[in-house]
Amino acid sequence: MNDSPWPNPLVRYRSDPSVLLHGGQYYFASSVMEYDRLELRRASSLEGLNTAKPVVVWRKPDSGPMSLLIWAPELHNIKDKWYLYFSATSTHEMKGNTRQHRMFVLECSDPDPLTGKWTDKGQIKTALDTFSLDATVFVLKGKLWYTWSQKTPNIESNSNIYLSEMANPWTLTGKAVLLSKPDYEWEKQGYPVNEAPAAVTHGNRIFISYSASATDKHYCLGLLWADITDDLLNAESWHKSPDPVFMTHLENQQYGPGHNSFTKTPDGQDVLVYHARMSTEGEGDPAYCPCRHTRAKIFHWDDNGMPQFGVPPPDHP
């Protein structure tokens, strides 16, 4: 079985990819190299995203809290409305080792998100007013959930993974639970980081993958999971893999795979969408390297109901 039937890379020069399958169409959002706008692509197949025309649906303002470094947008459809979640900042200032991003959301009530009108629903406020990014949402047990990455002042890490319920698509409600912080050495290479959560359900479990370490060749995926019948806002309900579940593969010349999302093929196979590099980068901040490209591969489930992501396949047309 070919676990990578699509071109690899699937979309060049696009990092932090998110793919949504809705109404038989695939919608693609990602960071752009200039970090100055939100683009969407749509195609009837995953392979079609390779050549689909990008449509700019929003550009950053010249000033204000959403005026710099637009990162990691995700498109979601919630009760027949469209939402774009992303992070942004107003300054290049660093505090410690972290930037000053916060999380924001746009809403579109029109049927077509590529041509519809987008309105600003504001910042997603959390209990901590600190560096935060990489939010995603999912529906489970009849509730809307929000999971994201955030700096915690009393924890020596750049970001940790949190989970909260939502009162609506732009407002958190109730308590937030800390799901994961960088505990293992493979989560602390370059920077101690847990970021970019992505949720998928299988059987009676909810899984949240996340990315760890600096965004260079050390970047990799970790995995959290819980039984869906348990209290998801109880940290003790969650389990964490002691080892990375998807990482650099030297033989295939795939470096730093991470920041993933999940989707499905038309026949129901599970797909991991992620970015990775073709080579180790040179000097400078790896977050600004244009060598991160979007990729996709089919993954499988073992007899214990756990995801098996395999290894990142080599580049191929």
N, C-alpha and C positions, 0 to 999 in steps of 0.2 A: 504494500500500500504506500502510495506517495503522500507523505505528510506535508509536502510543500508544493502543491500543484500550481501555485501562482508565481509570477515573476518575483525574484528576490534580488534587490529590494522591490517591494510592491509600490511604494511612493518614495521617490528620492527627495532628499533635503527636507524631510519633514520628521520632526521628533515628537515625543509625547503623544502618540497616536491614540485616537478613540474612534471606534467604529460602532454604529448603531444600525441594527437591522429592524426596519419598521415599514409595514405595509408592502413587503416584498422588495424594498429598496435598501441599499446600503448607503449610509451617510457617514462621511469621514470628516473629522476635525483634528487639528494638530497645532503645535507651535510652528510658526513660520520663522525663517532665519532672522528676519528683521525685528521680530517681537513687537510689531506695531499694529496688528490687525487680527480679526477673526475671519477665517475662511471656512467654507463648507464645500464638500464635493458630494455628488450623488451618482450612483450607478446601479444597474440591475444585477450586477455580480461583483464579487470582491475584486476580480481581475480588472473589471471596468474602472475601478478607482484609479488604476495606474494611468489612464489617459483622460479621466473625467476632468472637465474644466473647473478650476477653483473659482468660487464666487465669494467676493468680499462682502460680508454682511454687516460688518462694524469696523470702524477705525478708531484708534485711541484719540482722545482729545489732546490738546496741546499742554494742558495743565490739569492738576487735580489728582485724586487718588488712583485714577486708572490711566495715567498718562505715560507710563514707562513699563517696559519689560512685560508684555502680555504673554503669559505662560499657560500652557497645558489646557486648552479649552476642551470641554466635553459637551456633546449635544444629547439631550434627553427629551422624550415625549412623555408628559405627565398629564393625564386626563385631557387629552386632545389639545394640549398646548405645548409649545416647544420652549426649552430652556437651554441656555448656554452658560455653563459654569466655567470660570477661569480665575486666574490670579493676576494681580497687577500691583504696581507701586507708583509712588510719586517722586522717588529719589533713588540715586545710585549709592546712597550712603549704606555702609555696612555697620551693623552693631554686633561685635564679636565676629563670628564667622557667618552671620546670616544677613540677608537682605531684609527689606521692610515690606514684603508683599502682604496683601490681604486678599480675601476671596470675594468674588462678585458674581452676580447672575443677571442675565438678560432674559426677557420673555417675548415670545411671538405667538399671537393668537390666530394668525392666518394659517391656512392649510399647508402652504409651501414655505418652509423655513429659508429657502434660498432667495425667494422674492418678497417675502412678507416683511412687515414692519417690526423692528425689534425695539423694545423699551427697557430702560434701566430699572431693575428692581432693587438695586443698591448692594451694599456690602452684606455678606453673610456674617452676622455677629456671633462670636463665641464668648465663652466666659473669660478667656485670656485675650488681651489685646497685644498679640505677638505675631511674628512671622508665621504666615499660614498659606497653604497652597494645595493644589492637586486634589480637589474635591471630586467625589462621585456620589451618585444617589442610586438606590435600588428599593424595590418594593418587596416586602416579605411580611407574612402574617397580617396582611391587610393594612400595613403601616408603611410610610415613607421614611427611609433611613438615609443618613448622610454620614459619609466617612471621609476623612481628610488628614492632612499632615500639618503639624504645628509645633513650634518651638515651646518648650515647657521651661520656665525660668529656673526651676530647681533641679533640672535634669541636664547633665552635661552631654547634650547632643544637639544637632542642628534642627532635627524635627522628629516627631513621634506620630503614631497613628491613633486617631480618635474616632469614636462612633457616637452618634446621637440620633434621636428621632426628630422628625420635622413636623411643625404645625401646618406648614404649607411649603411650596418649593423654594421659598427664600427666607424662611424663619425656622430656627431650631427651637425645640421645646424640651423641657425636662433636663435631666443631667446628661453629661457627656462622660464616656468611659475611655480611659487610656487602654488601648488594646496592645500596643507594642512600642518598645523603645529599643535602640541598638544595644543588644546584650552580648552578641558574639563578635569575634574578631572580623569575620567576613562582612559584618554590618558597619564596620568602623574604618574601612580602608580609605585613606584620603580625608574623609569627613565621617563622623558618626551620624548616619542618616537612616531613617525609615520614612519613605514618602510614596506618593502615587498609588494609593490603594485602589484595587479593582475587585468587584464582587461577582461571584458565580455560585449558583446552587446546584447540587447534585444529590439525589437520594434524599436523605433526611439531614443533610449538612449544608451550611453556608460557609463558603471559602472566601477569604480575602487575601489576594496576593498583594505584595508591596515591593518597592525597589529599595535597595540598600547600598550604602557606601557612595563614594564620589561618582560623578557621571562619566568617568573615564573607563578604562578596561576593567576596573574593579566592580562596576555597576552590575547588579544581579537581582534576581527575584527571591524573596522569602515568601512564606505561606503561613496564614492563620486559618483556623477553622473552629466551628462550634456546631452543636446539634441545634436544628431550628426550633426544637421544642423547649430549649433552655432559655433562660433570661439573657438576652444578648447584651444588656447593659450591666451585667455582672462580669467583671474581668476574669473571674475564675471559670466562666463557661468556655473560655477561649483557649485553644492549644496553639503552639508555635513550633514549626519545624526547626530543629537545631542546626540544619544545614541548608544552604541555598538550593532552590529547586530548578533554577535556570540560570546559566552563567556563561562566561567567556569560553569559547571552544577554539583552541589554538589551531587544530588540524583544519577546521573549516574556515579559519580566518574571520571569525565573528567575535567582536569584542564589545563588552559592556551591554549585553542585552537587558532591557528593562522598560519601565514605564509602560505597562501593558494595559490592554482592555480585552474583553471577551466578546465573541460573537459566534454565530453558527453558519454552517453551509446551508444551502436550500434543502438538503436532505437530512439536516439535523446533527451533523458532526460538529463537535466543539472546536473553536478556532481561537488560538492565542495571537493577538495582534500586539506588536512591540516595536521598539526601535533598537538598532545595534549599529556598530561602526564596522567599517571594512578594514581598519587598521588602527594601531595605537596612535594617539595624537601626539603632536609635538608640544612646543611650549605654549603657555597661556592657559586661560580658563577653558576647560573642556566643554563647558556649557555653551561656549560660543563657536565651537568647531562645527563647520557645515557638513561634517562627515557622518552625522547620524541620519539614518534612513529608516523608513517604516517597512516592516516585514510582517509576515503572517505564516503560521503553520498550524496544522491540525494536531490536537493532543488527545490523549486517551485516559481512561480511568481503569485502575487496577481492581483486583477482586475485592479489595477492602474499601472500595469507593473513593480512593484518593487519586487526585490528578497526577498524570505522568507527562510532563512537558517535554521530556527528551532533551535533545541538544539543538541549538540554533543551526539550521541547515546552511550550506555554503551558498554564495551568490550564484544565481543561474538566470538565464533569460526567460 
